[in-house]
Amino acid sequence: MNGMKALKISLVVIVLVALSYFIIGIFIHGDRQTRDNFQKFSRQVTHQTDKSTQGTDKTEVPLDGVVITLGGGKYHYMKADMSLKMKNRDDKKALEKNINDVRDLILRYTAIQNSDKLITDKGKQEYKDKLKQIIYNTFGYKVEDIYFRNFVLAP
């Protein structure tokens, strides 16, 4: 009788341990799958209108809260608050009217960047120079400079 009771208890413990490993495996696999799905499909840019982060320059256009998944490298995500300093007020007005398309362009360009380059000062400068060129070639807006007010890369 005691042998049968011990056998039942052992089977219950084995089933509970196996079930625990199964559940933990699902969560670990689920996290990896969630991260992969996020990298592929959840590239987004959000816009915050907090006046304290906007510059006082009349030709500056703030792009706050740019959050995106990067295309490769050690870090997977970038968050940046940046400003585009335009060459003139006409370009600033045109860019503001077309801000969603400009954000989309920034998203698409940033999504293919390698974080190993962006971590360096030279890489950040090359990123800004190329972004200015792409904005000009796509929309005809003359960006004088791009300023990072915050820049974070995360794994």
FIKOLZA-1660 file (N, C-alpha, C; in steps of 0.1 Angstrom, whole numbers, plus 5000, padded with zeros to 4 digits):
% residues 155
   i   px   py   pz ch aa at
   1 5008 4988 5000  A  M  N
   1 5000 5000 5000  A  M CA
   1 5009 5013 5000  A  M  C
   2 5019 5013 5009  A  N  N
   2 5028 5024 5009  A  N CA
   2 5036 5026 4996  A  N  C
   3 5039 5015 4990  A  G  N
   3 5046 5015 4977  A  G CA
   3 5038 5021 4966  A  G  C
   4 5025 5018 4966  A  M  N
   4 5015 5024 4956  A  M CA
   4 5014 5039 4959  A  M  C
   5 5013 5043 4971  A  K  N
   5 5012 5057 4974  A  K CA
   5 5024 5065 4970  A  K  C
   6 5036 5059 4973  A  A  N
   6 5048 5065 4969  A  A CA
   6 5049 5067 4954  A  A  C
   7 5045 5056 4947  A  L  N
   7 5045 5057 4932  A  L CA
   7 5036 5068 4926  A  L  C
   8 5024 5069 4932  A  K  N
   8 5015 5080 4928  A  K CA
   8 5021 5094 4931  A  K  C
   9 5027 5095 4942  A  I  N
   9 5033 5108 4946  A  I CA
   9 5044 5111 4936  A  I  C
  10 5052 5101 4933  A  S  N
  10 5064 5103 4924  A  S CA
  10 5059 5107 4910  A  S  C
  11 5048 5100 4905  A  L  N
  11 5042 5104 4892  A  L CA
  11 5037 5118 4892  A  L  C
  12 5030 5122 4903  A  V  N
  12 5025 5136 4903  A  V CA
  12 5037 5146 4903  A  V  C
  13 5047 5143 4911  A  V  N
  13 5059 5152 4911  A  V CA
  13 5066 5153 4897  A  V  C
  14 5067 5141 4891  A  I  N
  14 5073 5141 4877  A  I CA
  14 5065 5149 4867  A  I  C
  15 5051 5147 4868  A  V  N
  15 5042 5154 4859  A  V CA
  15 5043 5170 4862  A  V  C
  16 5044 5173 4874  A  L  N
  16 5045 5188 4878  A  L CA
  16 5058 5194 4873  A  L  C
  17 5069 5186 4875  A  V  N
  17 5082 5191 4870  A  V CA
  17 5082 5193 4855  A  V  C
  18 5077 5182 4848  A  A  N
  18 5076 5183 4834  A  A CA
  18 5068 5194 4829  A  A  C
  19 5056 5196 4835  A  L  N
  19 5047 5207 4832  A  L CA
  19 5054 5221 4834  A  L  C
  20 5061 5222 4845  A  S  N
  20 5069 5234 4848  A  S CA
  20 5079 5237 4837  A  S  C
  21 5087 5227 4833  A  Y  N
  21 5097 5229 4823  A  Y CA
  21 5090 5233 4810  A  Y  C
  22 5078 5227 4807  A  F  N
  22 5071 5230 4795  A  F CA
  22 5066 5244 4795  A  F  C
  23 5061 5249 4806  A  I  N
  23 5056 5263 4807  A  I CA
  23 5067 5273 4806  A  I  C
  24 5078 5270 4813  A  I  N
  24 5090 5279 4812  A  I CA
  24 5095 5279 4798  A  I  C
  25 5096 5268 4791  A  G  N
  25 5100 5267 4777  A  G CA
  25 5091 5276 4768  A  G  C
  26 5078 5275 4770  A  I  N
  26 5069 5284 4762  A  I CA
  26 5072 5298 4764  A  I  C
  27 5074 5302 4777  A  F  N
  27 5077 5317 4779  A  F CA
  27 5090 5321 4773  A  F  C
  28 5100 5313 4774  A  I  N
  28 5113 5316 4769  A  I CA
  28 5112 5317 4753  A  I  C
  29 5106 5307 4747  A  H  N
  29 5104 5307 4733  A  H CA
  29 5095 5319 4729  A  H  C
  30 5085 5321 4737  A  G  N
  30 5075 5332 4734  A  G CA
  30 5082 5346 4734  A  G  C
  31 5091 5348 4744  A  D  N
  31 5099 5360 4744  A  D CA
  31 5107 5362 4732  A  D  C
  32 5114 5352 4727  A  R  N
  32 5122 5353 4716  A  R CA
  32 5114 5356 4703  A  R  C
  33 5103 5349 4703  A  Q  N
  33 5094 5351 4691  A  Q CA
  33 5088 5365 4691  A  Q  C
  34 5084 5370 4703  A  T  N
  34 5079 5383 4704  A  T CA
  34 5090 5394 4700  A  T  C
  35 5102 5391 4704  A  R  N
  35 5113 5401 4700  A  R CA
  35 5115 5400 4685  A  R  C
  36 5115 5388 4679  A  D  N
  36 5117 5387 4665  A  D CA
  36 5105 5394 4657  A  D  C
  37 5093 5392 4662  A  N  N
  37 5081 5398 4656  A  N CA
  37 5082 5413 4657  A  N  C
  38 5086 5418 4669  A  F  N
  38 5088 5433 4671  A  F CA
  38 5098 5438 4661  A  F  C
  39 5109 5431 4659  A  Q  N
  39 5119 5436 4650  A  Q CA
  39 5114 5437 4636  A  Q  C
  40 5106 5428 4632  A  K  N
  40 5101 5428 4618  A  K CA
  40 5089 5438 4616  A  K  C
  41 5080 5439 4625  A  F  N
  41 5067 5445 4622  A  F CA
  41 5064 5458 4630  A  F  C
  42 5072 5460 4641  A  S  N
  42 5067 5471 4650  A  S CA
  42 5077 5483 4649  A  S  C
  43 5081 5486 4638  A  R  N
  43 5089 5498 4636  A  R CA
  43 5080 5510 4637  A  R  C
  44 5083 5519 4646  A  Q  N
  44 5073 5530 4648  A  Q CA
  44 5080 5542 4652  A  Q  C
  45 5074 5553 4649  A  V  N
  45 5079 5566 4654  A  V CA
  45 5067 5573 4661  A  V  C
  46 5070 5578 4673  A  T  N
  46 5059 5585 4680  A  T CA
  46 5063 5599 4681  A  T  C
  47 5053 5608 4682  A  H  N
  47 5056 5622 4682  A  H CA
  47 5050 5628 4695  A  H  C
  48 5058 5634 4703  A  Q  N
  48 5054 5641 4715  A  Q CA
  48 5055 5656 4713  A  Q  C
  49 5046 5663 4718  A  T  N
  49 5045 5677 4716  A  T CA
  49 5049 5685 4729  A  T  C
  50 5058 5679 4737  A  D  N
  50 5063 5685 4749  A  D CA
  50 5071 5698 4745  A  D  C
  51 5067 5709 4749  A  K  N
  51 5073 5722 4745  A  K CA
  51 5087 5723 4751  A  K  C
  52 5090 5717 4762  A  S  N
  52 5103 5718 4768  A  S CA
  52 5114 5712 4760  A  S  C
  53 5111 5703 4751  A  T  N
  53 5122 5696 4743  A  T CA
  53 5123 5703 4730  A  T  C
  54 5115 5713 4726  A  Q  N
  54 5117 5720 4713  A  Q CA
  54 5126 5731 4714  A  Q  C
  55 5134 5733 4703  A  G  N
  55 5144 5744 4703  A  G CA
  55 5137 5757 4701  A  G  C
  56 5144 5768 4702  A  T  N
  56 5139 5781 4700  A  T CA
  56 5142 5787 4686  A  T  C
  57 5150 5779 4679  A  D  N
  57 5154 5783 4665  A  D CA
  57 5141 5783 4656  A  D  C
  58 5139 5793 4648  A  K  N
  58 5127 5794 4640  A  K CA
  58 5128 5785 4628  A  K  C
  59 5140 5779 4625  A  T  N
  59 5141 5770 4614  A  T CA
  59 5142 5755 4618  A  T  C
  60 5140 5753 4631  A  E  N
  60 5142 5739 4637  A  E CA
  60 5129 5732 4638  A  E  C
  61 5129 5719 4634  A  V  N
  61 5117 5711 4634  A  V CA
  61 5121 5699 4644  A  V  C
  62 5114 5698 4655  A  P  N
  62 5117 5687 4665  A  P CA
  62 5111 5674 4660  A  P  C
  63 5118 5663 4662  A  L  N
  63 5113 5649 4660  A  L CA
  63 5116 5642 4673  A  L  C
  64 5106 5643 4682  A  D  N
  64 5108 5637 4695  A  D CA
  64 5103 5622 4696  A  D  C
  65 5110 5614 4703  A  G  N
  65 5105 5601 4706  A  G CA
  65 5106 5591 4694  A  G  C
  66 5117 5593 4686  A  V  N
  66 5119 5583 4675  A  V CA
  66 5123 5570 4681  A  V  C
  67 5115 5560 4680  A  V  N
  67 5119 5546 4686  A  V CA
  67 5118 5536 4674  A  V  C
  68 5129 5529 4672  A  I  N
  68 5129 5520 4661  A  I CA
  68 5138 5508 4663  A  I  C
  69 5135 5497 4657  A  T  N
  69 5143 5485 4657  A  T CA
  69 5154 5486 4646  A  T  C
  70 5166 5484 4649  A  L  N
  70 5177 5485 4640  A  L CA
  70 5179 5472 4632  A  L  C
  71 5186 5473 4621  A  G  N
  71 5188 5462 4612  A  G CA
  71 5198 5452 4616  A  G  C
  72 5207 5456 4625  A  G  N
  72 5218 5446 4629  A  G CA
  72 5227 5452 4639  A  G  C
  73 5236 5444 4643  A  G  N
  73 5246 5448 4653  A  G CA
  73 5243 5444 4667  A  G  C
  74 5251 5448 4676  A  K  N
  74 5250 5444 4690  A  K CA
  74 5237 5449 4697  A  K  C
  75 5233 5461 4693  A  Y  N
  75 5221 5467 4698  A  Y CA
  75 5209 5465 4688  A  Y  C
  76 5197 5463 4694  A  H  N
  76 5185 5461 4685  A  H CA
  76 5176 5473 4684  A  H  C
  77 5176 5482 4694  A  Y  N
  77 5167 5493 4694  A  Y CA
  77 5174 5506 4695  A  Y  C
  78 5168 5516 4689  A  M  N
  78 5173 5530 4691  A  M CA
  78 5162 5539 4695  A  M  C
  79 5164 5548 4704  A  K  N
  79 5155 5558 4708  A  K CA
  79 5163 5571 4707  A  K  C
  80 5157 5581 4699  A  A  N
  80 5164 5594 4698  A  A CA
  80 5154 5605 4697  A  A  C
  81 5157 5616 4704  A  D  N
  81 5150 5629 4702  A  D CA
  81 5160 5637 4694  A  D  C
  82 5155 5641 4682  A  M  N
  82 5164 5649 4674  A  M CA
  82 5156 5661 4668  A  M  C
  83 5164 5670 4663  A  S  N
  83 5158 5682 4656  A  S CA
  83 5165 5683 4642  A  S  C
  84 5157 5687 4633  A  L  N
  84 5162 5690 4619  A  L CA
  84 5162 5705 4618  A  L  C
  85 5174 5711 4616  A  K  N
  85 5176 5725 4614  A  K CA
  85 5176 5727 4599  A  K  C
  86 5165 5734 4595  A  M  N
  86 5163 5736 4581  A  M CA
  86 5171 5749 4576  A  M  C
  87 5174 5749 4563  A  K  N
  87 5182 5760 4557  A  K CA
  87 5173 5773 4557  A  K  C
  88 5160 5772 4556  A  N  N
  88 5152 5784 4555  A  N CA
  88 5138 5780 4561  A  N  C
  89 5130 5791 4563  A  R  N
  89 5116 5789 4569  A  R CA
  89 5107 5782 4559  A  R  C
  90 5108 5785 4546  A  D  N
  90 5100 5778 4536  A  D CA
  90 5101 5763 4537  A  D  C
  91 5113 5758 4538  A  D  N
  91 5116 5744 4539  A  D CA
  91 5110 5739 4552  A  D  C
  92 5111 5747 4563  A  K  N
  92 5106 5743 4576  A  K CA
  92 5090 5741 4575  A  K  C
  93 5084 5750 4568  A  K  N
  93 5069 5749 4567  A  K CA
  93 5065 5738 4558  A  K  C
  94 5072 5735 4548  A  A  N
  94 5069 5724 4539  A  A CA
  94 5072 5711 4546  A  A  C
  95 5082 5710 4554  A  L  N
  95 5085 5698 4561  A  L CA
  95 5074 5695 4571  A  L  C
  96 5070 5705 4579  A  E  N
  96 5060 5704 4589  A  E CA
  96 5047 5699 4583  A  E  C
  97 5044 5703 4571  A  K  N
  97 5031 5699 4564  A  K CA
  97 5032 5684 4560  A  K  C
  98 5045 5680 4558  A  N  N
  98 5047 5666 4553  A  N CA
  98 5054 5658 4563  A  N  C
  99 5053 5661 4576  A  I  N
  99 5060 5654 4586  A  I CA
  99 5059 5639 4587  A  I  C
 100 5047 5634 4584  A  N  N
 100 5044 5620 4585  A  N CA
 100 5053 5612 4574  A  N  C
 101 5054 5618 4562  A  D  N
 101 5062 5611 4552  A  D CA
 101 5077 5612 4555  A  D  C
 102 5081 5623 4561  A  V  N
 102 5095 5625 4566  A  V CA
 102 5098 5615 4577  A  V  C
 103 5089 5613 4586  A  R  N
 103 5091 5603 4597  A  R CA
 103 5092 5589 4591  A  R  C
 104 5083 5586 4582  A  D  N
 104 5084 5573 4575  A  D CA
 104 5097 5571 4569  A  D  C
 105 5102 5581 4562  A  L  N
 105 5115 5580 4555  A  L CA
 105 5126 5577 4566  A  L  C
 106 5126 5584 4577  A  I  N
 106 5135 5583 4587  A  I CA
 106 5135 5569 4593  A  I  C
 107 5122 5564 4595  A  L  N
 107 5120 5550 4600  A  L CA
 107 5127 5540 4590  A  L  C
 108 5123 5541 4578  A  R  N
 108 5128 5531 4568  A  R CA
 108 5143 5531 4567  A  R  C
 109 5149 5543 4567  A  Y  N
 109 5164 5544 4566  A  Y CA
 109 5170 5539 4579  A  Y  C
 110 5165 5543 4590  A  T  N
 110 5171 5539 4603  A  T CA
 110 5170 5524 4605  A  T  C
 111 5159 5518 4600  A  A  N
 111 5157 5503 4602  A  A CA
 111 5167 5495 4596  A  A  C
 112 5175 5500 4586  A  I  N
 112 5185 5492 4580  A  I CA
 112 5199 5495 4585  A  I  C
 113 5200 5503 4595  A  Q  N
 113 5213 5507 4601  A  Q CA
 113 5218 5496 4610  A  Q  C
 114 5231 5496 4611  A  N  N
 114 5238 5486 4620  A  N CA
 114 5242 5494 4632  A  N  C
 115 5238 5489 4644  A  S  N
 115 5241 5496 4656  A  S CA
 115 5256 5497 4659  A  S  C
 116 5264 5488 4654  A  D  N
 116 5278 5488 4656  A  D CA
 116 5285 5501 4650  A  D  C
 117 5279 5506 4639  A  K  N
 117 5283 5519 4634  A  K CA
 117 5278 5531 4641  A  K  C
 118 5265 5530 4645  A  L  N
 118 5258 5541 4652  A  L CA
 118 5264 5544 4666  A  L  C
 119 5271 5534 4672  A  I  N
 119 5276 5536 4685  A  I CA
 119 5288 5546 4685  A  I  C
 120 5294 5547 4674  A  T  N
 120 5306 5556 4673  A  T CA
 120 5302 5570 4669  A  T  C
 121 5310 5580 4672  A  D  N
 121 5308 5594 4668  A  D CA
 121 5308 5595 4653  A  D  C
 122 5318 5588 4647  A  K  N
 122 5319 5589 4632  A  K CA
 122 5306 5583 4626  A  K  C
 123 5301 5572 4631  A  G  N
 123 5289 5565 4626  A  G CA
 123 5277 5574 4627  A  G  C
 124 5276 5581 4639  A  K  N
 124 5264 5590 4641  A  K CA
 124 5265 5602 4631  A  K  C
 125 5277 5607 4628  A  Q  N
 125 5278 5618 4619  A  Q CA
 125 5275 5613 4604  A  Q  C
 126 5280 5601 4601  A  E  N
 126 5276 5596 4588  A  E CA
 126 5261 5593 4586  A  E  C
 127 5255 5589 4597  A  Y  N
 127 5240 5587 4597  A  Y CA
 127 5233 5600 4594  A  Y  C
 128 5237 5610 4602  A  K  N
 128 5231 5623 4600  A  K CA
 128 5233 5629 4586  A  K  C
 129 5245 5628 4581  A  D  N
 129 5249 5633 4567  A  D CA
 129 5240 5626 4557  A  D  C
 130 5240 5613 4558  A  K  N
 130 5232 5605 4548  A  K CA
 130 5217 5608 4549  A  K  C
 131 5212 5610 4561  A  L  N
 131 5198 5613 4563  A  L CA
 131 5195 5626 4557  A  L  C
 132 5203 5636 4559  A  K  N
 132 5201 5649 4552  A  K CA
 132 5200 5648 4537  A  K  C
 133 5209 5640 4532  A  Q  N
 133 5210 5638 4517  A  Q CA
 133 5197 5631 4513  A  Q  C
 134 5193 5621 4520  A  I  N
 134 5181 5613 4516  A  I CA
 134 5168 5622 4517  A  I  C
 135 5167 5630 4527  A  I  N
 135 5156 5640 4528  A  I CA
 135 5156 5649 4516  A  I  C
 136 5168 5655 4513  A  Y  N
 136 5168 5664 4502  A  Y CA
 136 5165 5657 4488  A  Y  C
 137 5170 5645 4486  A  N  N
 137 5168 5638 4474  A  N CA
 137 5153 5634 4472  A  N  C
 138 5147 5631 4483  A  T  N
 138 5133 5626 4483  A  T CA
 138 5123 5637 4483  A  T  C
 139 5125 5647 4491  A  F  N
 139 5115 5658 4492  A  F CA
 139 5120 5672 4487  A  F  C
 140 5133 5673 4486  A  G  N
 140 5138 5686 4482  A  G CA
 140 5140 5696 4493  A  G  C
 141 5138 5691 4506  A  Y  N
 141 5140 5700 4518  A  Y CA
 141 5155 5701 4521  A  Y  C
 142 5160 5713 4523  A  K  N
 142 5174 5715 4526  A  K CA
 142 5176 5715 4541  A  K  C
 143 5181 5704 4547  A  V  N
 143 5184 5703 4561  A  V CA
 143 5198 5707 4563  A  V  C
 144 5200 5718 4571  A  E  N
 144 5213 5723 4574  A  E CA
 144 5220 5714 4584  A  E  C
 145 5214 5709 4594  A  D  N
 145 5220 5700 4604  A  D CA
 145 5209 5692 4611  A  D  C
 146 5214 5681 4617  A  I  N
 146 5205 5673 4626  A  I CA
 146 5211 5672 4639  A  I  C
 147 5204 5675 4650  A  Y  N
 147 5209 5675 4663  A  Y CA
 147 5202 5664 4671  A  Y  C
 148 5210 5656 4678  A  F  N
 148 5205 5647 4688  A  F CA
 148 5204 5653 4702  A  F  C
 149 5192 5653 4707  A  R  N
 149 5191 5658 4721  A  R CA
 149 5191 5646 4731  A  R  C
 150 5187 5635 4726  A  N  N
 150 5188 5622 4734  A  N CA
 150 5191 5612 4723  A  N  C
 151 5200 5602 4727  A  F  N
 151 5203 5591 4718  A  F CA
 151 5206 5579 4726  A  F  C
 152 5198 5568 4725  A  V  N
 152 5200 5556 4733  A  V CA
 152 5199 5544 4724  A  V  C
 153 5209 5535 4725  A  L  N
 153 5209 5522 4718  A  L CA
 153 5207 5512 4729  A  L  C
 154 5198 5502 4727  A  A  N
 154 5195 5492 4737  A  A CA
 154 5195 5478 4730  A  A  C
 155 5199 5468 4738  A  P  N
 155 5200 5454 4733  A  P CA
 155 5186 5448 4730  A  P  C
% end
